[in-house]
Amino acid sequence: MRVLGIDPGFKCTGYGLIDFNANKIKVVEAGVIEPKQRDLIQNRLQRIYANLDKIIFESKPDIMVLEKLYAHYKHPTTACILGHVRGVICLLCSLRSIKLVEYGAKRIRKAVTGNGNATKLQTRSVVAHILKIDEQKLTLDASDALALALGFIQMSRSQL
């Protein structure tokens, strides 16, 4: 099974692709999509769409795991902007017939690190250890995306 984790963001969208076969986990690819900060909103969304579409087309994931929307009540605009990015990602899932699953960050961190309140740095450290990759070469956004894929696998093992 091929699982694509997506950590959506307007400034930086992280992605992490993992293969899971017979209890073996292997990283296929991980990285970030960073639209130009000065671009118009529609151009930024188009860049996220085009890059993710290419990743999906080339890698053919079976399932996509998307981080649920979270925004602090003091920053409601952030939720609206992030909603645009999530909308693009959900549309891609529909167009490419990929099953979409959503989890909150705390639930994923609990599944991966054992602590729902783990920091991004702690999560990156555990993800790098599990996947046997160099922690320093892993951005926080890519690490969160890989954590989404790992968390899904961890929580679904009995069904897989």
Phi, psi and omega in degrees: 000138179250123184242129178249115176266139180231124173256097188288142177199148181282324177277323184206122177253122179268148176221149179212126184247126184231138170262138178230112180220129176047050179065014175254132181246131181223132176284129176266313183195150174208147180179195181224155172245119183237097176295157178294132184298331183272353181292156174293156184305317182295327178286325178294315179295322179295322179294317177298314180302308184298317180293315179294322178299319178295316179300315180295314181300316183282326187260339177051062179291152177276330184212147176242133179248119185246135178290133179296155180291129173223130175214141179288142183299339179281349183229066183295332180297325179302318180296320180296314181294316179296329177299325177298314181296315180298324178298318178298317181293317178296321177299316178301318178300317180294313182296326183260007178054050178251134177295134181247130177234142180238138176223149174283155182301319181296320181294320179293315180297324177296317181293324186271316186256343185089359182223112180296341179259016179299147178282169176299321180293318178296319179297315179301318180298315180292317179301313180299320179295312181299317185269358179056051177235159181289116182302324184290338180270001185253117177289160180296323180290318177294321178297318177296322178294316177296323178298322177298314179296314179297316180299318177300313180299315181299314183284342184253004187306319182293333180270338181276000000 
